[in-house]
Amino acid sequence: MARLFQLLLTAGILVVFATAVPKTCSKRCYPGNDCFPSLTEIAMFQQLIDGYVVLPSNNTYKDVTYMHNKLFTRFPAIVVMVLSTDDIKQSMLFARKYNLHVVVKSSGHDYIGRSSWSGSIQINLGYMRKMKVMLSSSRSVDGELTVESGANWQEIYQEVDKYNRVVVGGSSQTVSPSGYTLGGGHSILSRMLGLAVDQVLEMTVITVNGSIIKCTNHTSYINNPDGSFSVTSDTSLFWALRGGGGGTFGIVASFTFKLHKVKRQYVKVTMTYPLSINGNSSVGQEVMQFYSNFVKGMPNEWGGYSFLSNAQHVTKTNDSVIGTLGFLYCHYGGWNDSSRKYMDLWNDFHPEWRLEYSVRNISTFWEGFGSVMTDSPWSRVYVTGSFIQEAGLDTSLKDFIVETMTRPINDTNPMYACVGTHLGGRVTDFSDTPVHPGFRHARLCLGCVVAIPDITREDFYIQKGKELSQRLISYGNGTYVNEAAEYMSNWQQNYWGPHYSRLLSIKREVDPDNILTCHHCVGSEL
Ligand SMILES: Cc1cc2nc3c(=O)[nH]c(=O)nc-3n(C[C@H](O)[C@H](O)[C@H](O)COP(=O)(O)OP(=O)(O)OC[C@H]3O[C@@H](n4cnc5c(N)ncnc54)[C@H](O)[C@@H]3O)c2cc1C
C-alpha cells in the first residue's frame, strides 16, 4: 500500500516529465500519449511483482538510471527493478499490454547508451546478482558457474576464486556479464580460453511474449506464457544471443559459464614506453614497430592489454614526453623458458626509454587481477574502435597512432586514449557464433575514446571522435558492437558481417513487433 501511495504521489511529476520526452518512435506509446498507463495502472502492476517500480520522482531514480558514459544520459519513464524471472515476465507482459518501448539494463556500461531510452520502460536487472558454482558438471570438466545478469565481474571473480577457478570475463569491476557476453566478451584470458561467448553453456531468457526459455546448444526448454511446457531442438536463439548483441532478442535472466582451473603460477607484467621524447617522435616509430612484431609473435599463454594516450609527462630526468604506450600482460599457463624469453624481448628493448617496468609472480588470478582491477570513473566520452588484423599491423596504422598520440592536448586537439585487447590464440579456435569474423581473427581489439571535458564544446569533440572512428575502421575488419561509435554507417556489416541476415531473421521470429529495441541493435532499422 505504501508503494501504491508513493506511486500516486508522483502523478504531477510524470505529467510534467511527459512533455519533455521525445516521441522518437511513433509505433510505441510514450508518456503524454493517451495509451500510456495511468499511475493507478502502474500501481496495479507493482502489486504483481516482487521487485520495485521506480518513477522519476523517486529518490532512487537517479541511482538506478545512471549510465557510465554521461554522453548518453537518458530518462526512462518507468524503471522496473526486477528480482526474478517471473518479475521479468510480468514486466514484459505489462509493456506489451500498453505497447511501451522496452529497454534492458544490467549495469549501464554500454558506451552508446543502449540500455536506456527516454520515455521507455526500463527492465533493470541490477538487483539480480545471485550466483552458484557447481564443480561437478557433465558439460565442463572444471565445473560451471550460473550467475544472474545483474552481478558484476568483480563479484564473480571473487566467488569463483574460492573454488580455485577462473572464468572468462571483463576488465572492469562493475561491468555485468550480460551486455558484455551478448556482444562477444573479450578478456585478458581470451588468448588461452576464447571469448566469453565460447564459455556459455546455458542461458535463461524471457522473450517478448512472456515465455521463459532455458537455451542450450542442443535444446530449448520453454515455459509458455499459458503455463504449458514445450521442448525444441531449435537452437537459433542460443546462437543469436552469443554475439548478436544485448537488448534485442530477449532478456537474459542468467548465464551458465564454463569454469577453468587456476593454473599454478601467473606472471603479471606492466610497462610503459614514451612515443615522443622532447619532440622526437622517431622514438614512437621504433616503439610501435617493435610492438607490432611482438604482438604478431605472442604465444597463446600470454594475454593482456596495451594502452595508448596522448597525455603529457615530465620524466625524472626532466625530459618532456607526449604520448605513451603501456602494457598489462598476464601469463596464464605452465611457466617455462620460452614464456620468459618472450617477455625478455621487452626487457632488452631500450630500457633507457622505459618509464615504468614491473614483472611479478602472483599466485591466483584474483590476487593479480580480480581484486586490483580499477574501474574507470563515470565519464563523458566519444567511443570508437576496430578489429585490427595481423595485416593491419603492417600498414600506416602505426604512423597514424604515433601522429595522433604525440599531439599535445589543447583547445584544438582533444585527449585521446585507447585500449588494445590482445586477441588471437584460442579465440580463433571456436566458431558457430555470430560474432564478426574479424573478431575471431583479430590480433587486437582496439577501442579508443575522445574525452569530452567541456560540454559547451561537445560538437567539436564528437567531430574529432567521428574522424578518429573513420580512420580506425579503415585499418581494421569489423567493429566490436560493445565498443563502437554512435555514428556509424553500415553498422550491421561492421558489427556482424555475413551473420547479419540470419540474426535479423531470428529477431523477426522472436520479436516480430520489435518491442525490444536499442540503438544499432539487430532489427533497430525496421
Ligand atoms: C569500464 C569498461 C570496461 C570494459 N571492459 C570490457 C572488457 O574487458 N571486455 C569487453 O568485451 N567489453 C568491455 N567493455 C564493454 C562492455 O562489454 C559493454 O559496455 C557492455 O555493453 C556492458 O554490458 P552491461 O550489461 O554491463 O551494460 P548495460 O549498459 O546494462 O547493457 C549493455 C547492452 O546489453 C543489453 N542488456 C543488458 N542486460 C541484458 C540482459 N540481461 N538481457 C538482454 N540484454 C541485456 C542492454 O540493453 C544494452 O543493449 C567495457 C566497458 C566499460 C565501460
The ligand as a MOL file (V3000), in Angstrom:
LIG
                    3D

  0  0  0     0  0            999 V3000
M  V30 BEGIN CTAB
M  V30 COUNTS 53 58 0 0 0
M  V30 BEGIN ATOM
M  V30 1 C 34.9450 0.4660 -17.9500 0
M  V30 2 C 34.5650 -0.5230 -19.0280 0
M  V30 3 C 35.3500 -1.6650 -19.2090 0
M  V30 4 C 35.0040 -2.5980 -20.1920 0
M  V30 5 N 35.7780 -3.7280 -20.3560 0
M  V30 6 C 35.4310 -4.6490 -21.2890 0
M  V30 7 C 36.1870 -5.8590 -21.4560 0
M  V30 8 O 37.1610 -6.1190 -20.7510 0
M  V30 9 N 35.8040 -6.7180 -22.4300 0
M  V30 10 C 34.7160 -6.4880 -23.2270 0
M  V30 11 O 34.4170 -7.3320 -24.0800 0
M  V30 12 N 33.9770 -5.3610 -23.0830 0
M  V30 13 C 34.3190 -4.4470 -22.1450 0
M  V30 14 N 33.5740 -3.3010 -22.0050 0
M  V30 15 C 32.4350 -3.0920 -22.8950 0
M  V30 16 C 31.2270 -3.8240 -22.3230 0
M  V30 17 O 31.2340 -5.1370 -22.8290 0
M  V30 18 C 29.9620 -3.0920 -22.7640 0
M  V30 19 O 29.9350 -1.8240 -22.1540 0
M  V30 20 C 28.6990 -3.8720 -22.4310 0
M  V30 21 O 27.6550 -3.2860 -23.1440 0
M  V30 22 C 28.3930 -3.8700 -20.9600 0
M  V30 23 O 27.2980 -4.7000 -20.6950 0
M  V30 24 P 26.3930 -4.4260 -19.4010 0
M  V30 25 O 25.3110 -5.4160 -19.3810 0
M  V30 26 O 27.2980 -4.3250 -18.2340 0
M  V30 27 O 25.8440 -2.9510 -19.7080 0
M  V30 28 P 24.3690 -2.4060 -19.9770 0
M  V30 29 O 24.5680 -0.9840 -20.3830 0
M  V30 30 O 23.4780 -2.6660 -18.8430 0
M  V30 31 O 23.8480 -3.2530 -21.2190 0
M  V30 32 C 24.5200 -3.2800 -22.4570 0
M  V30 33 C 23.6130 -3.8050 -23.5620 0
M  V30 34 O 23.1480 -5.1100 -23.2400 0
M  V30 35 C 21.7290 -5.1110 -23.0610 0
M  V30 36 N 21.4480 -5.9130 -21.8770 0
M  V30 37 C 21.8760 -5.6860 -20.6120 0
M  V30 38 N 21.4540 -6.6600 -19.8130 0
M  V30 39 C 20.7520 -7.5150 -20.5740 0
M  V30 40 C 20.0700 -8.7190 -20.3010 0
M  V30 41 N 20.0530 -9.2290 -19.0800 0
M  V30 42 N 19.4380 -9.3450 -21.3190 0
M  V30 43 C 19.4550 -8.8320 -22.5680 0
M  V30 44 N 20.0950 -7.6880 -22.8780 0
M  V30 45 C 20.7370 -7.0450 -21.8880 0
M  V30 46 C 21.3310 -3.6690 -22.9110 0
M  V30 47 O 20.0140 -3.4560 -23.3600 0
M  V30 48 C 22.3550 -2.9780 -23.7790 0
M  V30 49 O 21.9720 -3.0830 -25.1300 0
M  V30 50 C 33.8820 -2.3670 -21.0210 0
M  V30 51 C 33.1060 -1.2180 -20.8290 0
M  V30 52 C 33.4350 -0.3030 -19.8440 0
M  V30 53 C 32.5830 0.9210 -19.6710 0
M  V30 END ATOM
M  V30 BEGIN BOND
M  V30 1 1 1 2
M  V30 2 1 2 3
M  V30 3 2 2 52
M  V30 4 2 3 4
M  V30 5 1 4 5
M  V30 6 1 4 50
M  V30 7 2 5 6
M  V30 8 1 6 7
M  V30 9 1 6 13
M  V30 10 2 7 8
M  V30 11 1 7 9
M  V30 12 1 9 10
M  V30 13 2 10 11
M  V30 14 1 10 12
M  V30 15 2 12 13
M  V30 16 1 13 14
M  V30 17 1 14 15
M  V30 18 1 14 50
M  V30 19 1 15 16
M  V30 20 1 16 17
M  V30 21 1 16 18
M  V30 22 1 18 19
M  V30 23 1 18 20
M  V30 24 1 20 21
M  V30 25 1 20 22
M  V30 26 1 22 23
M  V30 27 1 23 24
M  V30 28 2 24 25
M  V30 29 1 24 26
M  V30 30 1 24 27
M  V30 31 1 27 28
M  V30 32 2 28 29
M  V30 33 1 28 30
M  V30 34 1 28 31
M  V30 35 1 31 32
M  V30 36 1 32 33
M  V30 37 1 33 34
M  V30 38 1 33 48
M  V30 39 1 34 35
M  V30 40 1 35 36
M  V30 41 1 35 46
M  V30 42 1 36 37
M  V30 43 1 36 45
M  V30 44 2 37 38
M  V30 45 1 38 39
M  V30 46 1 39 40
M  V30 47 2 39 45
M  V30 48 1 40 41
M  V30 49 2 40 42
M  V30 50 1 42 43
M  V30 51 2 43 44
M  V30 52 1 44 45
M  V30 53 1 46 47
M  V30 54 1 46 48
M  V30 55 1 48 49
M  V30 56 2 50 51
M  V30 57 1 51 52
M  V30 58 1 52 53
M  V30 END BOND
M  V30 END CTAB
M  END
